[in-house]
Structures are given as structure tokens and as C-alpha cells.
Amino acid sequence: MTKLIALLLILAMAIQVIKPLGLPGLRRRVDFWKIALIAFAIWALALLSRDFLM
């Protein structure tokens, strides 16, 4: 699950650098770092939920 999340978010960052997504807060190419922060938060939540729920 975490590998799938990582691949999807890396793909989103690559697309953002090539052509901005146009979402609020992601209108410029240099905003790809915001996707990285979101990716880190989702990855951390996935790992924490795996540890606490299983």
C-alpha cells in the first residue's frame, strides 16, 4: 500500500513540474514541494495505521 501511494505521488510531482495541475495551491510549477509534504503526511499515516491497527 505504501509503495502504491509513493508511486502515485511521485507521478503527481512529475506531472506538476511538467504541466501544473491547476488545483488551488498548485497553480505554479515550483509548487511540487507541496505534493511532497502531502506525500510525507499520507505515508506517515499509512505506516502509523499499519502499526497500531495490526
C-alpha positions as CSV (number, residue, x, y, z in Angstrom):
1,M,0.0,0.0,0.0
2,T,2.7,2.5,0.9
3,K,4.6,1.7,-2.4
4,L,1.5,2.4,-4.4
5,I,1.0,5.7,-2.6
6,A,4.6,6.6,-3.2
7,L,4.4,5.9,-6.9
8,L,1.2,7.9,-7.3
9,L,2.6,10.9,-5.5
10,I,5.9,10.8,-7.4
11,L,3.9,10.7,-10.6
12,A,1.8,13.7,-9.4
13,M,5.0,15.6,-8.6
14,A,6.5,14.9,-12.1
15,I,3.3,16.0,-13.8
16,Q,3.3,19.2,-11.6
17,V,6.8,20.0,-12.8
18,I,5.9,19.4,-16.5
19,K,2.4,21.0,-16.5
20,P,0.9,22.4,-13.3
21,L,-2.3,20.6,-12.1
22,G,-4.2,23.9,-11.6
23,L,-5.7,22.9,-8.3
24,P,-5.9,25.5,-5.5
25,G,-2.4,25.9,-4.1
26,L,-0.8,24.0,-7.1
27,R,-1.0,26.6,-9.9
28,R,2.8,27.0,-10.4
29,R,5.5,24.5,-11.3
30,V,7.5,25.3,-8.2
31,D,4.6,24.1,-6.0
32,F,5.6,20.4,-6.4
33,W,7.1,20.6,-3.0
34,K,3.6,20.9,-1.5
35,I,2.8,17.5,-3.0
36,A,5.9,16.1,-1.3
37,L,4.7,17.4,2.1
38,I,1.3,15.8,1.4
39,A,3.0,12.6,0.4
40,F,5.1,12.5,3.6
41,A,1.9,13.0,5.7
42,I,0.0,10.3,3.9
43,W,2.9,7.9,4.1
44,A,3.3,8.6,7.8
45,L,-0.4,8.0,8.5
46,A,-0.3,4.7,6.5
47,L,2.7,3.5,8.5
48,L,1.2,4.5,11.8
49,S,-2.2,2.9,11.0
50,R,-0.4,-0.3,10.0
51,D,1.5,-0.4,13.3
52,F,-1.4,0.5,15.5
53,L,-4.2,-1.4,13.8
54,M,-2.5,-4.6,13.1
